[in-house]
Amino acid sequence: MINNVRGSKDSISMDQKHDERMQSHRCHLLELPWEDVLVTHVFCYLPLRHLVSLQRVSKSFRSLVQVYLANCRKFDPAQTGPNIPKEAFCSMLRHNQVLHHLCVSNCSDWISDKELLPVIGQNQHLLRVDLRGCVLLSRHALVAVSLSCPRLTHLSLAHCEWVDSLALRSLADHCSDLRSLDVTACRQLKDEVVCYVAGKCPALRSLSVAVNANITDTAVEEVAKKCRELEELDLTGCLRVRNQAIRTLAEYCPKLQSLKVNHCHNVTESSLGVLRRRNVEIDVEPPLQRALVLLQDVVGFAPFINLQI
């Protein structure tokens, strides 16, 4: 009996020592190095909306998330959900000076120069900026991007009708490393400024001047001759572009991979055929293929046609 009691006490003592050892080896999340471990190797894999929620846990977690936001290289409010309040946007980026990628298209309903300019001004290492659909901005936003972001490589200004020729010239003068530019539906722009951008930014790989009736063969041919590395060109809805511009593209842009010419009624298969033979992806079907599709819609089936005749 005495031996059993003694053995039971020894067992309890060993369990206690094991628990103490486990306690001594246990590490709480906040005890890990914040900037060297948590910010760099943990938080970068978490969706932004989860980090925003994490701030509500405690003051320590709020401080940790603020450290992360001050050091994050990419910011896309879409990761927080369908809408982000103006105050939250300003608070999240107040101390960040190391952004490489900024997307605010999800804030288009409310973002103005007042909210954007301070962020642009303190982030001179930006490489990618997406302002799609931000109709409340002004040309001052584009000038700020031009002056503050000399290393910029990708810029989207789609459906920003406030973009004018002078602001775009400023961009071309200060951001010669530009690789991708989207000025879809920027209807103030004409051939002259597109030609100017092509001359200043010969490294362009992707360009969209879609939905702009001011663009003619003059701009397209200048882009083809000056931007020999061009891979993607969107001319959707450029009603004044003709076959001659497409032939010039085929001649001067050997790396072209994608061309969009839907609703370009003066562009025909006589010029597109050259690019098709080079396996360039074109958003308009060949005439015979389009006829077969229409016929199938009408009669409900596609008849057999011997294409070798």
Buried (B, 14 or more C-beta within 10 A) or exposed (E): EEEEEEEEEEEEEEEEEEEEEEEEEEEEEEEEEBEEEBBEEEBEEEEBBEBBEBBEEEEEBEEBBBBBBBBBBBBBBBBBEEEBEBEEBEEBBEEBEEBBBBBBBBBBEEBBBEBBBBBBEBBBBBBBBBBBBBEBBBBEBBBBBBBBBEEBBBBBBBBBEBBBBEBBBBBBBBBEEBBBBBBBBBBBBBBBBBBBBBBBBBEBBBBBBBBBEBBBBBBBBBBBBBBBEBBBBBBBBBBBBBBBBBBBBBEBBEEBBBBBBBBBEBBBBEBBEBBBEEEBEBEBEEEEEEEBEEBEEEEEEEEEEEEEE
